[in-house]
């Protein structure tokens, strides 16, 4: 594993553990808008999963299935990190 891959995995694990339901929803909507995920993916993530952790975990799984983890770490890493940092402080 390279350093970038480790950082990406750590960021995604933090996403699952710490991020708010609203942030998961915002990331999903942005990924649909950027055509990384489909509308049916959005429905699967947001409507099928009841808990915040399940939604985040499903999001991470779908991102990896699509091979889009580099996209997520590049496009959203600072954005997600800022929300993780603020979530950790509350």
Buried (B, 14 or more C-beta within 10 A) or exposed (E): EEEEEEEBBEBBEBBBEBBBEEBBBBBBEBBBEEEBBEEEBBEBBBEEBEEBBBBBBBBBEBBBEBEBBEBBBEBBEEEBEEBBEEBEEE
